[in-house]
């Protein structure tokens, strides 16, 4: 079984400062190679989620400081992803 998680970053967040909203994308994060029962595996999974959220929300686009909408998208994505990650880790702990 392939173990991946689909994290919906955040839906079209717009600010008054920009006419174009940051459109987050769904991102697949693989954890098949990680032991989620271990602290190290959980830390590695959290790092992958963080990188995916940054990419999906264009948090570090072109080496510039992130826009307000990118920062909001990133924060929202991380909150949602942490909840999903906790569920996946608990499911793994229970043998699922």
C-alpha atoms as an extended CHARMM CRD file, in Angstrom:
* protein
*
        96  EXT
         1         1  UNK       CA              0.0000000000        0.0000000000        0.0000000000  PROA      1               0.0000000000
         2         2  UNK       CA              1.3610000000        3.4130000000       -0.9290000000  PROA      2               0.0000000000
         3         3  UNK       CA              1.2290000000        5.7740000000        1.9850000000  PROA      3               0.0000000000
         4         4  UNK       CA              0.6290000000        9.3540000000        1.0280000000  PROA      4               0.0000000000
         5         5  UNK       CA             -1.3930000000       12.1850000000        2.4420000000  PROA      5               0.0000000000
         6         6  UNK       CA             -3.2400000000       14.7940000000        0.4410000000  PROA      6               0.0000000000
         7         7  UNK       CA             -3.1860000000       18.1790000000        2.0940000000  PROA      7               0.0000000000
         8         8  UNK       CA             -5.3790000000       20.9370000000        0.7600000000  PROA      8               0.0000000000
         9         9  UNK       CA             -3.2980000000       24.0120000000        1.3580000000  PROA      9               0.0000000000
        10        10  UNK       CA             -5.8890000000       26.8060000000        1.4770000000  PROA      10              0.0000000000
        11        11  UNK       CA             -8.5140000000       28.1100000000       -0.8400000000  PROA      11              0.0000000000
        12        12  UNK       CA             -7.9840000000       31.3400000000       -2.7700000000  PROA      12              0.0000000000
        13        13  UNK       CA             -6.9180000000       33.8590000000       -0.1850000000  PROA      13              0.0000000000
        14        14  UNK       CA             -6.9220000000       37.4430000000       -1.3800000000  PROA      14              0.0000000000
        15        15  UNK       CA             -5.8410000000       40.6410000000        0.2850000000  PROA      15              0.0000000000
        16        16  UNK       CA             -6.6370000000       44.2400000000       -0.4680000000  PROA      16              0.0000000000
        17        17  UNK       CA             -2.9930000000       44.7730000000       -1.3850000000  PROA      17              0.0000000000
        18        18  UNK       CA             -3.1130000000       42.4990000000       -4.3980000000  PROA      18              0.0000000000
        19        19  UNK       CA             -5.6290000000       41.8970000000       -7.1300000000  PROA      19              0.0000000000
        20        20  UNK       CA             -4.4890000000       38.3250000000       -7.6630000000  PROA      20              0.0000000000
        21        21  UNK       CA             -5.1440000000       35.8930000000       -4.8140000000  PROA      21              0.0000000000
        22        22  UNK       CA             -2.6650000000       33.2390000000       -3.8300000000  PROA      22              0.0000000000
        23        23  UNK       CA             -4.1910000000       30.0090000000       -5.0400000000  PROA      23              0.0000000000
        24        24  UNK       CA             -2.9990000000       27.0940000000       -3.0080000000  PROA      24              0.0000000000
        25        25  UNK       CA             -2.8720000000       23.6820000000       -4.5450000000  PROA      25              0.0000000000
        26        26  UNK       CA             -3.5060000000       20.2270000000       -3.1650000000  PROA      26              0.0000000000
        27        27  UNK       CA             -0.2060000000       18.5920000000       -2.3550000000  PROA      27              0.0000000000
        28        28  UNK       CA              0.6240000000       14.9240000000       -1.9170000000  PROA      28              0.0000000000
        29        29  UNK       CA              3.1310000000       14.1720000000        0.8340000000  PROA      29              0.0000000000
        30        30  UNK       CA              4.5550000000       10.6510000000        0.9410000000  PROA      30              0.0000000000
        31        31  UNK       CA              5.3540000000        8.9790000000        4.2500000000  PROA      31              0.0000000000
        32        32  UNK       CA              5.7090000000        5.3630000000        3.1070000000  PROA      32              0.0000000000
        33        33  UNK       CA              9.3930000000        5.3360000000        4.0040000000  PROA      33              0.0000000000
        34        34  UNK       CA              8.8840000000        6.8090000000        7.4830000000  PROA      34              0.0000000000
        35        35  UNK       CA              8.3360000000        5.0590000000       10.7970000000  PROA      35              0.0000000000
        36        36  UNK       CA              5.5580000000        7.2240000000       12.1810000000  PROA      36              0.0000000000
        37        37  UNK       CA              5.7120000000        5.3610000000       15.4850000000  PROA      37              0.0000000000
        38        38  UNK       CA              9.0800000000        7.0250000000       16.1240000000  PROA      38              0.0000000000
        39        39  UNK       CA              9.7540000000       10.6520000000       17.0030000000  PROA      39              0.0000000000
        40        40  UNK       CA             12.2460000000       10.9050000000       14.1550000000  PROA      40              0.0000000000
        41        41  UNK       CA              9.6790000000        9.6460000000       11.6350000000  PROA      41              0.0000000000
        42        42  UNK       CA              7.1290000000       12.1450000000       12.8990000000  PROA      42              0.0000000000
        43        43  UNK       CA              9.6510000000       15.0200000000       12.7220000000  PROA      43              0.0000000000
        44        44  UNK       CA             10.5780000000       14.0390000000        9.1580000000  PROA      44              0.0000000000
        45        45  UNK       CA              6.8910000000       13.8940000000        8.1970000000  PROA      45              0.0000000000
        46        46  UNK       CA              6.3190000000       17.3390000000        9.7440000000  PROA      46              0.0000000000
        47        47  UNK       CA              9.2650000000       18.7380000000        7.7440000000  PROA      47              0.0000000000
        48        48  UNK       CA              7.8490000000       17.3150000000        4.5110000000  PROA      48              0.0000000000
        49        49  UNK       CA              4.4820000000       18.8590000000        5.2890000000  PROA      49              0.0000000000
        50        50  UNK       CA              6.1130000000       22.2170000000        5.9910000000  PROA      50              0.0000000000
        51        51  UNK       CA              8.0070000000       22.1580000000        2.6780000000  PROA      51              0.0000000000
        52        52  UNK       CA              4.8380000000       21.1660000000        0.8140000000  PROA      52              0.0000000000
        53        53  UNK       CA              2.8490000000       24.0010000000        2.4300000000  PROA      53              0.0000000000
        54        54  UNK       CA              5.5600000000       26.5220000000        1.5380000000  PROA      54              0.0000000000
        55        55  UNK       CA              5.5650000000       25.3460000000       -2.0590000000  PROA      55              0.0000000000
        56        56  UNK       CA              1.7760000000       25.1770000000       -2.3960000000  PROA      56              0.0000000000
        57        57  UNK       CA              1.3380000000       28.6790000000       -0.9990000000  PROA      57              0.0000000000
        58        58  UNK       CA              4.2510000000       30.1660000000       -2.9390000000  PROA      58              0.0000000000
        59        59  UNK       CA              5.6940000000       31.1840000000        0.4190000000  PROA      59              0.0000000000
        60        60  UNK       CA              9.2280000000       31.5970000000       -0.8950000000  PROA      60              0.0000000000
        61        61  UNK       CA              8.5400000000       32.5430000000       -4.4930000000  PROA      61              0.0000000000
        62        62  UNK       CA             11.4200000000       34.2330000000       -6.2770000000  PROA      62              0.0000000000
        63        63  UNK       CA             13.4140000000       34.5990000000       -3.0690000000  PROA      63              0.0000000000
        64        64  UNK       CA             11.2800000000       37.5300000000       -1.9580000000  PROA      64              0.0000000000
        65        65  UNK       CA              9.5520000000       38.0240000000        1.3480000000  PROA      65              0.0000000000
        66        66  UNK       CA              6.1760000000       36.2870000000        1.3400000000  PROA      66              0.0000000000
        67        67  UNK       CA              3.0800000000       38.3530000000        0.6870000000  PROA      67              0.0000000000
        68        68  UNK       CA              0.4020000000       38.6250000000        3.3320000000  PROA      68              0.0000000000
        69        69  UNK       CA             -1.8220000000       36.2280000000        1.3800000000  PROA      69              0.0000000000
        70        70  UNK       CA              1.0290000000       33.6870000000        1.0560000000  PROA      70              0.0000000000
        71        71  UNK       CA              1.6620000000       33.8710000000        4.7850000000  PROA      71              0.0000000000
        72        72  UNK       CA             -2.0230000000       33.4040000000        5.5570000000  PROA      72              0.0000000000
        73        73  UNK       CA             -2.2430000000       30.4910000000        3.1240000000  PROA      73              0.0000000000
        74        74  UNK       CA              0.8490000000       28.8810000000        4.6840000000  PROA      74              0.0000000000
        75        75  UNK       CA             -0.4420000000       29.2420000000        8.2400000000  PROA      75              0.0000000000
        76        76  UNK       CA             -3.8530000000       27.8330000000        7.2980000000  PROA      76              0.0000000000
        77        77  UNK       CA             -2.2620000000       24.9300000000        5.4450000000  PROA      77              0.0000000000
        78        78  UNK       CA             -0.0290000000       24.0920000000        8.4270000000  PROA      78              0.0000000000
        79        79  UNK       CA             -2.9810000000       24.0940000000       10.8370000000  PROA      79              0.0000000000
        80        80  UNK       CA             -4.9970000000       21.7750000000        8.5970000000  PROA      80              0.0000000000
        81        81  UNK       CA             -1.9970000000       19.5500000000        7.9030000000  PROA      81              0.0000000000
        82        82  UNK       CA             -1.1480000000       19.1780000000       11.6110000000  PROA      82              0.0000000000
        83        83  UNK       CA             -4.6640000000       17.9040000000       12.2630000000  PROA      83              0.0000000000
        84        84  UNK       CA             -4.4350000000       15.4130000000        9.3990000000  PROA      84              0.0000000000
        85        85  UNK       CA             -0.9360000000       14.3590000000       10.4460000000  PROA      85              0.0000000000
        86        86  UNK       CA             -2.1160000000       13.6770000000       14.0010000000  PROA      86              0.0000000000
        87        87  UNK       CA             -4.8630000000       11.4510000000       12.6260000000  PROA      87              0.0000000000
        88        88  UNK       CA             -2.4080000000        9.5580000000       10.3900000000  PROA      88              0.0000000000
        89        89  UNK       CA              0.0910000000        9.0770000000       13.2400000000  PROA      89              0.0000000000
        90        90  UNK       CA             -2.6670000000        7.8600000000       15.5870000000  PROA      90              0.0000000000
        91        91  UNK       CA             -3.9460000000        5.4690000000       12.9200000000  PROA      91              0.0000000000
        92        92  UNK       CA             -0.4090000000        4.1290000000       12.5120000000  PROA      92              0.0000000000
        93        93  UNK       CA             -0.0510000000        3.7330000000       16.2630000000  PROA      93              0.0000000000
        94        94  UNK       CA             -3.2570000000        1.6960000000       16.3420000000  PROA      94              0.0000000000
        95        95  UNK       CA             -1.9150000000       -0.5740000000       13.6050000000  PROA      95              0.0000000000
        96        96  UNK       CA             -3.8030000000        0.9180000000       10.6620000000  PROA      96              0.0000000000
